[in-house]
Structure formats: C-alpha cells, structure tokens
Amino acid sequence: MSGPVNPGAGITIPAGFQIQPVDDKLGPGPTPSNPSPAPAPLGVLANFKGNFAGTGFNLIFRPNSGPPTTTTFPNPVSPAPPNPPSENVLELNLTTETLSFSPSLGSVPNRGLEKQNDIFLNGVSYVQAISDVTNIATGKADGTPVPIHLEPGLWRHIPATNSDPLLGESLTRMASIPHGTTINAQCLAPTTSIAGPPTIPPVDITPFPIGGNQQSGGIKFASQTASATNTPRLPQDLSKFIAQGTITQAMLTDPNTVLRNDNVGKTITKTFVFTVSTKAVSPELAGGTANVAFLHGSSAGPNADAAQMSATFWVETVQYRLVVPPFKLGQALLKIAPPTPHPGALVPTFLVNPPVEITVPKTIVITATQIQYSQVVFLNFAGLTWPHVSVATLVPTTLQTVPASAFN
C-alpha cells in the first residue's frame, strides 16, 4: 500500500513562533559576555518533523462492571461477568494512526540556581490520533475507522547539566490522555546509532499482582489464547483473524511481532533507539503519571489507575529505490512512490525534480525516516497490574523532497 494519508491529526502554531528568553528585551540587552542564545539543539528529535501515518496493534485488559454497563459477549462466559476472573475484558484493536509534529519551539529557558547555570531546552509539539479498524466480518483491518485515542503532547531535548543535577543530555515526553491521565516520561538521549535495522525484543501482556514481578508472578488468562472462543475478550472469536494472519497467537504472546513483521523486506541502514519511562531511575531522572479521581479510585481500589508507562522508540533510516521516468527540464515535478516491500506495507511518496534531463528510466537510491514504537502502560485494578501494550509503524505522509545529489 503506497501513499499513506494523514486525514485528521494535525498541529498548528503561529508562523515564526520561537520561544526565547526575554532578558535582552527587559534588561540591558546582549553583551559579548552574555550573548543571546542560539536555538537550542534537538538531538534525535530532529527526526520528528512533519506528518506520519501507519498501522498498529493495541491490546488492553480493561475492567468490567455490573449492570447496566456490563460488557457482554456473543458466546457465554463462565463465570458470568463481572465475577472474577471475568472482571476484565481483553480488547484487541487493529489500528490506523496519524502522528503530526510542529516546527521546533526554539530556546526554552530553564533557570538554574546558584552554581547551576541556566539551560535552554528545545522540542516539538505533537498530536497522535488512533482509530480502530478491526472488522469482525472479514478478519481484516478494513473496518470503518472508530477513533479510540487522541494525545496532544510535547517532546523535549534537555541539555547536559554539570551541577544540579549532574546528568547527561536527556529526552522527555509529556502528554495528556483522554481517559484522565497525564504523563512525564524521561530517558537519557541516545549518543550513538545502530548501523542497520533494530533488534526488537519481546513484550508480554501477562498480568501480575500489584507490586509483584511479571517474570515470577505472571498470571495467564484464558483470553490470551487466540483459539479460545468463550473468554471475556473482544473480538471473542478470532478464527477469521487467525485465518487472515491479522491477529495470531504470536501477536498475543508478543505484540512486538507486529513491528518485526513490518520490517520484512525493508532496507534499514541506521537506527536510533531510546526508551522513555515515567518511573524515576538513577542517575537523576524524574517523571511520573497523574490520574483523575475516577481512575485512582478509593479504599475499594482503583478502577484503572495508570501507574507507570514506558515506551521504546526506534527511529530508523529506510532506504528506497525510485525509478524515475524520462524527464525534461522545466516540466512539472514528479511524485513517485517506491515499490512496497511486502503486501500492506506503507511507503512515503517522494517529490522528484531531476537536475538534468533523463532520456531513459533511471533508478536512484533515497532514504526517509520511519518511526516504530512499543508502549507499555501498567493499569492497576482488581489487585493486579495489567500491561496495556500498543505498537505501531509510521512513515512520512509529508512529501519527501529528493535532493539533486541523488542523481550523481
């Protein structure tokens, strides 16, 4: 599938809007010893520009309630919901996604105290929109899109500090979730890239006791078995999806299978990888989640408290081969999409303006950015921590300009 579209998610900030300190405006002005700062660097976030779109897979155990809002199922479930262990619903979504980034925001001054000098942050705003396209009639991802997630947020690059705290360059993702959760997730910025494609590890959705350990205390539920047809799961009967290869046991066991499959047939020449987390870790990273009262619950326990979030991003350089048809100087620019690496794969469209006349078809090699992510949210309810996993592969929908050097 070529030519991905970005029909909905978008973000607009005023033209030329660049945050900067107002010291020069309100004070004596810049001096040789105190010049106005240049725009702060973005680091790996420089790859987050324009619009992206793609496909993914979402898995979430969610609470089930008593009447009148009980989630019911085509086939009888025993015990009847919401009696444990039928107090939860495993919802599976085949998804489409759009992700739009703003231009960089400039130099955001963070003021240091005493020995710690000021620092200047840069970053990009983003809007993520995800829709469910699961079709129980066909077993494919061709259903009518139903929006299920909208996330406005900010990515920030934070420079290294040498006093308070003593910390290398870092990244932070700040976001608001419609259910009533906000996140601040951080990590140290990647300092090197991988030559070639990523090695994507497995991820597990198996629940475990709150405060416990998934590896030693995981509790498997019948809904995690793809062939089962009488469990508290939506869709409940996966036989059509299994036949189509769109939802499989391998995907329930390890949702990152989707990301590895997405990379089949692609030439990935470079990868940056980083994992942001709301869990404060050594050396000096902070972060956290905040939930509305309904999610947090009371003495009876949470309804679905988002206790922790981590997300791994693979920012990849993908190489494409374009066949440029005969072209005369001065004619309209060409829009060319490369061949898809496998059925269903999305590829960007390139804007081509050859610097010389082309008399016979010419193959050129060009690259574009691909973003993949695997996100895990720990939801606490009913005495357990339930991993909520979302994965997606995204390619640019913004026309990618081919440089003249590609024709050398």
FENSULTA-V666096 format. One line per field, one symbol per residue. ss: DSSP state (2 for helix, 1 for strand, 0 for the rest). burial: # if it has 9 or more other ideal C-beta (glycine too) atoms within 8 Angstrom, else .. A space follows every 50 residues. Layout:
# FENSULTA-V666096
ss: ???
burial: ???
This chain:
# FENSULTA-V666096
ss: 01000000000000000010002222000010010000000022222000 11111111111110000000000000000000000001111111111111 10000101110000000011111111111111001000010000011111 11111111001100011001111111100011111111000001100000 00000011100002222110022200000000110000222222000022 22200022222200001111111111100000000001111022220100 10001111111111111111111100100000011110000000001011 11000001000111111111111111111110011111111111110001 10022220
burial: .#.#.#..#.#.....##.##..#............#.##.####.##.. ##############.....##.#...#...##...############### ##.#######.#...#..##################.####.#...#### #########.#.#...#.#######.#...##########...#..##.# ..#######..#.#..###.#.####.##.############.#.####. ##########.##..#.###########......#.#.#.#...#.#... .#.###.###############.#..#......#####.#....###### ##.#...#...#.##################..##############..# .#...##.
